Amino acid sequence: MTIVIILFLILGVSLLLYMVKEAFLNNVVYHEMTFSDFPESFKQVSIFFISDIHKRIISDSIINDVTGKADIVIIGGDLTEKNVPMERVRENLTKLKSLGPVYFVWGNNDYETDFRMLDAIFLDSGVKVLDNTAVTFESETGDKLCLLGIDDLNQERDRLDLALLDADENSFKILVSHYPWITKKILPEHEISLVLSGHTHGGQIHILGYSPYEKGKVRRLENTTILISNGYGTTSLPLRLGAPAECHLITIKNG
């Protein structure tokens, strides 16, 4: 009996250590996506996408890995949460700014903080907040790519209609929303080619393969394509199982 108890303790401690390891991984997932309507004049666009940072400090290993590879950086919400020091937020933003221009959408946990101070930090850091707005990039030949951002859907702050009004109608559109179920509001006529999202943490902890949310993935839907990230940080317990921490380097081409 004593041997059985010792074995269970060893297994338990081993599992716990593995879950901590998965929670603090610094894994960059590389994606190459092709779209027939992506303007060839852009050749390719590379996006570093990170969501759900929460309490973590972004590792220098990630910054070193991505340096020189990203055209823009997108934070998909939950950059921080309640009781996270603002200096840590500034540190993370400084690291991300070293990679390229940074764009941000609000997540539910961002609003648990002093979000007015957070907004001031964005302004001071030169981070562009996409809150039901869009930004347009234009190639030398006049083709356009629009990056749209949606405010927190959970608090019914999202206004996809306003973001679409702010975007150029004849453009390749990428939508960023902290919540993946924004796709339920996307219509084919919106012509949104790609959605980037997080929030679910990929379920964070899967017991016998089960969790309230699916693992992060890229899915082709009838009205768009969506990337759902497992996220970089954790909420509540700093543990993961079956949904390791991740961020993404996405290269988009015509094809």
C-alpha positions in Angstrom: 0.0 0.0 0.0 2.8 2.4 0.9 4.5 1.7 -2.5 1.2 2.5 -4.3 0.8 5.8 -2.4 4.4 6.7 -3.3 3.8 5.9 -6.9 0.7 8.0 -7.0 2.5 10.9 -5.3 5.3 10.6 -7.9 2.8 10.6 -10.8 1.0 13.5 -9.3 4.1 15.7 -8.8 5.3 14.7 -12.3 1.9 15.7 -13.8 2.0 19.0 -11.9 5.5 19.8 -13.1 4.5 19.0 -16.7 1.4 21.3 -16.4 3.6 24.2 -15.2 6.0 23.6 -18.0 3.2 23.8 -20.6 2.0 27.0 -19.0 5.3 28.7 -19.4 6.4 27.5 -22.8 7.8 30.1 -25.2 6.5 28.5 -28.4 6.1 30.5 -31.6 3.8 28.7 -34.0 4.5 29.4 -37.7 1.6 29.6 -40.1 1.7 30.2 -43.9 -1.8 31.1 -45.2 -2.8 31.7 -48.8 -5.8 33.5 -50.0 -6.9 33.9 -53.7 -8.0 37.5 -53.0 -4.8 38.6 -51.3 -3.3 41.4 -53.4 -0.1 40.2 -55.1 1.4 43.7 -55.0 1.9 43.2 -51.2 3.9 40.0 -52.0 3.5 38.8 -48.5 2.6 40.2 -45.1 3.9 38.7 -41.8 2.0 39.2 -38.5 3.2 38.4 -35.0 0.0 37.6 -33.1 0.0 37.2 -29.3 -3.1 37.1 -27.0 -3.9 36.5 -23.4 -0.6 37.5 -21.9 -2.2 38.1 -18.5 0.5 38.0 -15.8 3.4 36.8 -17.9 6.5 38.7 -18.9 7.2 38.0 -22.6 10.4 36.0 -22.9 13.4 37.5 -24.7 13.7 34.2 -26.5 10.5 34.9 -28.4 11.6 38.4 -29.2 14.9 37.1 -30.5 13.1 34.4 -32.6 10.7 36.9 -34.2 13.0 39.9 -34.7 13.2 40.9 -38.3 10.4 38.6 -39.3 7.2 40.5 -38.6 5.8 43.5 -40.4 3.3 44.2 -37.7 2.4 43.0 -34.2 -1.1 42.4 -33.0 -2.2 41.9 -29.3 -5.5 40.0 -29.3 -6.7 41.2 -25.9 -6.0 40.3 -22.3 -2.6 42.0 -22.3 -3.0 42.2 -18.6 -5.5 41.6 -15.7 -6.3 42.8 -12.3 -3.3 43.4 -9.9 -0.7 43.2 -12.7 1.8 46.1 -12.2 1.6 48.6 -15.0 5.4 48.5 -15.2 5.1 44.9 -16.4 2.7 46.1 -19.1 5.1 48.8 -20.2 7.9 46.2 -20.3 5.9 43.9 -22.5 4.9 46.7 -24.8 8.5 47.8 -25.1 9.5 44.3 -26.2 6.7 44.0 -28.7 7.4 47.5 -30.1 10.9 46.3 -30.9 9.4 43.9 -33.4 7.3 46.4 -35.4 4.2 48.6 -35.1 1.8 47.3 -32.5 -2.0 47.1 -32.7 -4.2 46.2 -29.8 -7.8 45.0 -29.2 -9.5 45.0 -25.8 -10.2 41.8 -23.9 -12.4 41.3 -20.9 -9.5 41.1 -18.4 -8.1 44.4 -19.7 -11.2 46.1 -18.4 -10.6 44.7 -14.9 -7.6 47.0 -14.6 -7.4 50.8 -14.5 -8.2 50.8 -18.2 -8.0 54.5 -18.5 -4.4 54.4 -17.4 -3.8 51.5 -19.7 -5.2 53.6 -22.6 -2.8 56.4 -21.6 0.1 53.9 -21.7 -0.9 52.8 -25.2 -0.9 56.5 -26.3 2.5 57.1 -24.7 3.9 53.9 -26.2 2.6 54.6 -29.7 0.4 51.5 -29.6 -2.7 51.8 -31.9 -5.9 50.7 -30.2 -8.5 49.2 -32.6 -11.8 49.7 -30.8 -14.4 49.2 -33.5 -12.1 50.9 -35.9 -9.8 50.0 -38.8 -6.4 50.9 -40.2 -5.6 50.7 -43.9 -2.3 49.8 -45.6 -1.7 50.6 -49.2 0.7 49.0 -51.6 2.7 50.9 -54.3 0.1 49.9 -56.9 -2.8 51.1 -54.8 -4.1 47.8 -53.5 -5.3 47.9 -49.9 -5.2 45.8 -46.8 -7.4 46.7 -43.9 -6.9 45.6 -40.3 -10.1 45.8 -38.3 -10.4 45.6 -34.5 -13.4 44.9 -32.3 -14.0 46.1 -28.8 -14.9 43.6 -26.0 -17.8 41.5 -27.1 -18.5 40.2 -23.6 -19.5 43.7 -22.5 -21.4 44.3 -25.7 -18.9 47.0 -26.7 -18.4 45.4 -30.1 -19.6 47.3 -33.2 -18.5 45.4 -36.2 -20.6 47.7 -38.4 -18.5 50.7 -37.3 -15.2 48.9 -38.0 -16.5 48.0 -41.4 -17.4 51.6 -42.1 -13.9 52.6 -41.1 -12.4 50.0 -43.5 -12.0 50.4 -47.2 -14.7 48.4 -49.0 -12.3 47.2 -51.7 -9.6 45.8 -49.5 -8.3 42.5 -48.1 -9.7 42.5 -44.6 -8.3 41.0 -41.4 -10.4 41.2 -38.3 -9.1 41.0 -34.7 -11.5 40.1 -31.9 -10.6 38.8 -28.5 -13.6 36.5 -28.7 -13.7 33.9 -31.5 -17.5 33.9 -31.6 -17.5 37.2 -33.4 -17.7 34.9 -36.5 -21.4 34.5 -35.8 -21.8 38.2 -36.8 -19.7 38.0 -39.9 -21.7 37.8 -43.2 -20.3 36.7 -46.5 -20.8 40.2 -47.9 -18.5 41.6 -45.3 -15.6 39.9 -47.2 -13.5 39.4 -44.1 -10.8 36.9 -45.1 -9.2 36.2 -41.8 -10.1 36.5 -38.1 -7.5 36.4 -35.3 -8.8 35.6 -31.8 -7.9 34.2 -28.4 -9.8 34.2 -25.0 -10.4 30.5 -24.7 -6.8 29.6 -23.8 -7.5 26.5 -25.8 -9.4 25.1 -22.8 -6.2 25.5 -20.8 -6.6 22.2 -18.9 -7.9 19.1 -20.7 -8.9 16.2 -18.4 -9.0 12.9 -20.4 -9.1 15.1 -23.5 -12.1 17.1 -22.3 -12.3 20.8 -21.6 -15.0 23.5 -21.9 -13.1 24.9 -25.0 -11.4 23.2 -27.9 -7.6 23.5 -28.4 -6.5 26.5 -30.4 -6.6 25.9 -34.2 -7.0 27.4 -37.6 -10.5 26.7 -39.0 -12.0 27.5 -42.4 -15.6 28.5 -42.0 -18.2 29.3 -44.6 -17.9 33.0 -44.1 -14.2 33.4 -43.2 -11.0 31.7 -41.8 -10.3 32.0 -38.1 -7.2 31.4 -36.0 -8.0 30.8 -32.4 -4.9 30.9 -30.1 -4.2 28.9 -27.0 -2.8 32.2 -25.7 0.5 33.0 -24.0 -0.6 33.3 -20.3 -3.1 31.6 -18.0 -6.0 32.6 -15.9 -6.6 31.5 -12.3 -4.0 28.6 -12.0 -0.7 28.9 -13.8 -1.2 25.4 -15.3 -1.9 24.0 -18.7 -2.6 20.5 -19.9 -3.1 19.6 -23.6 -3.2 23.3 -24.6 0.4 24.6 -24.4 1.1 28.3 -24.3 1.7 29.7 -27.7 2.0 32.8 -29.9 2.1 33.0 -33.7 4.0 34.3 -36.7 1.5 34.3 -39.6 2.7 34.8 -43.2 -0.1 35.7 -45.6 0.4 35.3 -49.4 -1.6 35.1 -52.6 -2.4 31.6 -53.6 
